[in-house]
């Protein structure tokens, strides 16, 4: 069972797949706290439903992550 926040995150990612979005931005968009969004993202990753890909600027500093839905029925492979 997914929580309403987890379902909202998946719906947002479906509409904005691959776009960089910080947890703070996602929390503001969904009307949830950053802690709630962070925990929900962690659970979705543990369930194998969500993949996150770090984004970097030209100086190598990490920016917000880009999120993608995991392909159903495919095992997750660690991204390099």
Order of alpha helices (4+ residues) and beta strands (2+ residues): alpha-alpha-alpha-beta-beta
